[in-house]
C-alpha cells in the first residue's frame, strides 16, 4: 500500500481536516510534519465537532498512532490544553496513541511575546501572523538556540540552552522596549511540564522507519497551505516552514522514497487569511456570498477569510512544486446557485501576460486576473456521493479545473460530513 501525503494547495483552510479524517480511518499512523498550533482543523464525526490545532487529525480515531514530527514547533502548554479539551469530548490520549519526536523544538512564551512585539512595531508593514510564536520558534531552530523536547530531561542541558536563548531574546526585547525575560520563572515552568511531555517523547525517525518496514500505512498531514510556503509562497506573507510535500520526509525522519501518493486539498474557490496579494479577491456581493455560504472564519483565530474566484494558475503551480498526484476538491456545494462562475487562467501585469504568479512582490501586487467564465448550476450538490448526483454544469466545472491545473481529481467533497465524498482514485492503492 502507498503512503499518502496530504498538503493544502492554496492559502490554507482548504478542508484538510475532513479529508485527513476520511483517509485516517484506513491508515495505521497519522503524522504531522510541519507547522504549529496556528493551523486549525475542524472534524465533524457523527454529532460531534472536534477542533484541532496541533494534534494530528487521526487522534480522534481509536487504534491509530498519532505522531508529531520534528518538523513541527511545539507549544507544550497549548498541547496539553488541547488534550484536555479532547478528553472532555471523550477522546482518550496517552503514549499508546500519541508520540512526539525527541528533537522537536519548543514554542515558549517568549516566542509569542516577540511575535506580537514585532507585529506591533511593523505597523502598516505587518505580515498578519497569528501571534502564536511560530515564526520566532523556527528562527531559533535555525539559529541553533532552540530548547527541544529531549533537553527537558536534563537540567544541566536545559540551563545551557536557556543561557544561549535568553542572551539573544533579551537583546531583542530591549530594542523593542520590553522587559527582560524572567529566567527563573521560565525554567520553573519548563521543569514543571517536563514529566508530562517526556512521557510522549520517542526517536520518531526510528519508529517511523520501523513502521514503514513492517508495512504500516502512513498518512502524512501538513498544515497551512502551499501558497504560504517559506520558499514558494507569496513572500513575506507566508508561514515560517516548508508546507510542500517534500517536508513530509525530513519532518518525520523518513527518506523521500517513503512518500507514495501526494494528495493536494483544493477548495472550489479561493480564500486566504491575513495580509498579502490575492489576485482573484472579491470585494463585492459575490465575495460576501462565498464567505457566508462557506462559513469562512478561521478555526484557530476566528478571523474572517478573504474570498475570491478559483485561481487555476496558483493551484497549477503548487501541484507542480509538490508533485501532486491528485487533488481533493472541497466545498463544491458553496457554489450552488451562482448564475456565472469565473476561473482565473492567467494574469496581466503592466500589459504583459503571465501564466504563473511572478516572484517579485511588486509584480504580484499589480497582477490582474484573466478570467474564463462558466455557466453555474441551480441544483444542489450538497451531500452528493456519486457523479450521477451532480448537475451537469458542476461536472463541467470540475473537469475544467482538472484541465487547467493539469492534475486529476481524486476525491470530491460536497459537505463537511465525512461520507459526503466521491472517491475517484484511492490514494492508498499502489
N, C-alpha and C positions, 0 to 999 in steps of 0.2 A: 504494500500500500504506500502511496505517496504521502510525504509530509507536506503540510499546507501552510503558507504564509499569508496572512491577511493584512493588507495595508489600505488606508484611505487614499483615494486617488484624486481628491480635491483639497479643500482647505480644512478638512476635518468635519465632524458632525454628519458623516455620510450614512450612519446607521450600522456601524460596525458591530455594536453590541448585539443586536438581534442576529446578525449573520454568524458571528462567532459562537453565540449560544446554539444556534441551529447546527453548526458544524461540531461543536464541542461534545454533543451527545454521541458522536461517532469517533471521537478522539480519545486517547488514553491520557495524554499530557497536554496541558494548555500553558504556554509560556509567554509572558510579557518580555519584550526585548529592548524597549527604549521608553523615554518619557518619564513622567512622574505623576503626581496626583492632580495635575492641571487638566488631565484628559478625562472626560466623563463618558460612561456607557450606561444606557438605560436598557434593562432587560424586562420584558413582560412575559411571565411564565404563569399560565392559568390566570388566577385573580390577583397575583402578586406582582408588584413592580419593584425591581431592585435597581438602585442607582450606585454604580461602582466608579471609583476614580483611579485606584491604584491596583487593586486585586484583579487578577485575570478573570475573565468572564466565566470560565469553567468552574470557579469556586462554588457556584450555587448548585452544581450537579454532583450527586453522590458518586463515589467510585472513581473520580478523576483526580489527577495530581496537578495542582496549580503551581506554577513556577514564576518567581520574579528574578529575572536575569540580571547580569552585571551591567548591561546597557541601560538599566533603569537608574534613576536617582530617587532615593527612598526617604520620605519623611516618616520616621518611626511613630511619632505621636498621631499623625493622620492615619497611618496604617492601623493602629490599634483602635482608633475611633471608628474606622470603617468596619473592622472585625466585630466590634461591639454592636454596631448598628445592624449588621447582618445576623448576628447571634439573636438579636431581639426579633428578627423575622424568621427564626428557626433554622438558620444555616450554621452547621457545626464546622468550625475551623480549628485545626490542630496541625502539628507536624506530620500527621498522617496524610493530609491532603494539601499542604502548603509548604514550599521550601523557598528559601531566599539565598541567592548567591553570596558567598562569604566576601567577595570582592566588590559588592555593591556600595557605591558612595552614598553617604547620608546627606539629606537636606536638614539643616539646622535652623533655629530661629534667626540667626544672624544672616542667613541667606535670604529669608523673607524680608528682613529689615532692609537689606541692601537693594533688593528688587524694588521695593516701594520708594526708597530714598532716591534712587536714580530715575525712576519714572517721574517723580515729582519735580526733580531738578531739570528734567528734559523739557518740561512744558509742552509746547506745540510739537516738539520732535519725538514725543513718547512713542514707544513701539506698541503699547497696548497689551502688556503681559498680564497674566492672572495674578501677579504679586505673590505667588506661592514659592518663590525661591528656586525655581527650576534652572534658570539661566546661570545665576551665581554658583549653584552647586556644580553644574557642568564645567564652569570656568575653573573652579577649584580642583576638579578632577584632572583637567588638562594641565593645570598649574602645579600638580603633584603635591597638593596640600590638603586633600580630602581626608576626612575620617570615614573609614569604611567599616562595614559590619564586623569583620574579624577583629578590628582594632579595639572593640569594646570588651574583648576577652582578656586584655592585659593592661593594667593601669599604667605601667611604665611606657608602653607604646602609646597609649591614649594621651598621656601628658606630653610626650614628644610631638604628637600630631597637633595637639591644641596649641602648643607654643608656636609652631610654624603657621598655623591657620590664623591665629589672633594677631600675629605680627603683621600679616597682610591686611586683615579686616579692620583692625583698629586705625591703621593709617588711612584707609578709605573712609571710614566713618568720621574721622577728624576733618577730612577735606569736605565732607558733606554736612558738617555741623552737628553730628550725632555723638552721643556719649560713648566712651569705650565699652567693650563687652565685659560683663561680669563673669570672669573666668570660673570662679568657684561655683557659681550657680549653674553655669552650663555644664561643667564637669559633673556636678552632683546629679543633674537631670539625666545625663548620659549613663552614668553608673546605675541610676535607678531603673532605667528602662532596659539596660543591657541583658539581664537574665531572660526577660520576656522575648527579646528579639533573637538572642543567640540560640534559643531552642529550635528556631526555624532555619538556622544557617547551615548550608551544605556546600561542598565543592560542586556547584551546579554543572560545570563543564564536564566533570567526570560522570555524574549521574545521568546527564542528558546523553552522553556518548554510550553509556551502558543501555539506556532505554532504546536508543537507535539500533544498537547491535541485536537487541532481543526482539526487534520487530514491533515495538510500540508505535502507535500512530501519534504523531506530534503536530499540534496546531500552534503556530507562532502568531501571537497577537500584537499588532502595532498600535500606537497611539497617535493622536493628531492626524494630519493628512500630508500627502506628498508635497503639496504646494507650500507647506510650512517647513520643508527640509532645510537644514542649515546651509547646504551647498546649492540645491536646485530650486529652492523656494523663492518667494518674492522678497528677497533680502533687502533690508534688515528686518522686515516684518515677518519674522519666522520664529520657529522654536529653536532650542539650543542643541538638538540632537539630530541624528540622521533618521529620517522617517521612511526611507526607501527599504525595499525588501532585503537588500544585502545586509542590513543591520541585524536581521534575524540570526545570522550565523555568528557574527562577532559579539552580539549582545547576549548570547547564551553559552558561548564556548563550543559551538559546533562548527564544522567546516562547511563551506558553501555547497558541497555536494549533498548535504543533508536536506536541502530545500528541493521539494519535488514540484509543487504547483503553487504559483503565485496568484492569489485572488485579490483583485482591486475592487474596493467598495466605492460605488459611484451613485450619487444622488441624481434623480432625473431632472433636476435643475441645479443651480449653484448657490451656495451660501458661504459666508465667512464671518468670523468674529474678530473684532479689533481693527487696528489700523492697516493700511496698505492698499495697493492697487487692486481693482476689481472691475475689469473691462465691461462685463455684462450686467453690472449692478443696476437695479431698477428703483427709482425714487418715485414711482407713480402708483396707480391703483393696482396694477398687476403685481408689483413688488410687495405691496401691502397684502394682497390676497395670498401670495405664496407664503408669506410669513405667518399669516393667521391660520391658513389651512394646514401648513406643515408644522405648526406649533414650534416655531423657530426661536427657541430660547435655550441658552447653554445649560447642560446638565449640572456643571460644576458652579459656574458663575451666575447663571440666571440672566446673562446679558442677551439682549435682542440681537439676532443674527441679521446681517445684511443679506438680501436676496436678489437673485437675478436669473436670467435665462441660462440654459445649459451651454457650457463653453467646451466645445469639442476639441478645440486647439489645445487647451491646457490638459485635458484628460488624455489626449493622444501623446503629449509629452511625458506625462507621468507614467503612463502604461509602458512606454518605450524604456524609460530610465529604470523602472523597477522590474522590467521583464515580465509584465503581467500576462498570464496565460488566459485569463478570462475574468470578466467583471461580474459583480453582483449589483444589479441596478435596483435602487431602492426608491421608495416614495413616489412611485409612478402615479398612485391614486391622487396625489396632491394636484396633479394637472387635470383631473376630471373637470369638465365644464368650460375650459378655455376654448374660445372660438378659434383663436390662432395661437400657435406656438412658434417660438423662434429658437434657432440653434446658431451659435457663433461658429463660423467656419474659417475665420481669419481676422487680421487686424489691418487697419490703416494707421500709419504713423507718419505724420508730416508728408503725406502724399505717396508714401511707399507702402507696398503690400507686404505683410509678414504672414508666414504660415506657422509661426511659433511666437511665443512671447519673448521679446528681446530681453537680454540680461540687464542692460543699463536701466537704472531706476527712473531716470528722466524720460526714457522712451516708454517704459511701462506705464508711467503716469499719463502719457499722451495717447496711448493705444485706444483706438476706436474700433468697436466690434463690427465685423461684416456679418450680417445675418442672412440665414436662409429661413424662409417662413414655411410652416406646415399647417395643414388644417387640423384642428383639435378634435376632440370627441365629447359627446354629451352623456354617454352612458357611463356608469360607474365601473371602475376597475378594482375597487376596494374588496379585498378578500379573494380575488381571483387565484385559482390554484392550477389552472391549465391555460394554454394558449387559446383554447376554444372559448374561454370565459372573457377574453379581452375584445374590445371593439377593434374593428379593422384599422382605424386610424392610430390606435395605440400601438398596434403591432408594427405599423409603418414607421412610427416614431422610434421604436426600439431598434428596428432594422437599420434605420438611417444613422442612428447613433453608432451602431456597430461598424458601419461603413466608414464613418468619419473618424472614429478613434482607432480604427484598424485593429480591433480586438473584439472577440465574440462575447456575448452574454452567456455566463454560466449559470447564474441564478437571477431570478426576478422576484422582487419583494413588493407586495401590494397592500401591506398594512403592518403595524407594529407586531401583530400576532405572529409567532414563530412559524406556524403551519401555513400561513398565507404566503407561500413561497412556491414558485415554479422552478423546478430543477431541470436544467438543460444539460449540463455537464457535471459529473460528480468529481469535485476536486480531489477526493481521497483515492480515486481509482488510479491504477498505474497507467 
